[in-house]
Amino acid sequence: MFFKKTSKVNKFRNFALILVFLGVFIMYVALLFKNHPILMTILMILGFLSVFLSSFVYLWVGMLSVKTVQVICPNCGRPTKILGRVDLCMFCNEPLTLDPELEGKPFDKKYNRKSYLSAKKNEQRHKG
């Protein structure tokens, strides 16, 4: 796979950083069109909106990061944040979970999906 696995918080932060660089690049390209003021203005506005959107993403990640559960990674011993039932360590990418049912199972993003949780509840309901 082209992208390496990272924690959810780091993915959101990387997305916001990409938006900043994309916005600055678009505004830089807009300077090449000084002879076409309408095109230059449109590109400048798109670049500004990209940078502006990134600030909202950073704000949202900051608020989300405050509410997360902080644990000590058993592999590297550093404090890291977990979003959802399973997540990766922010530093060493060790799979982490707070759910005792998932301990020892291979890491899979599907454990965080509502469809997986509802199927699991239905399965338990039919057993008991």
Secondary structure, DSSP 8 states (H G I E B T S, - for coil): --S----HHHHHHHHHHHHHHHHHHHHHHHHTTTT-HHHHHHHHHHHHHHHHHHHHHHHHHHHHHHHSEEEE-TTT--EEEE-SSEEE-TTT--EEES-GGGTTS---GGGGSHHHHHHHHHHHHHH-
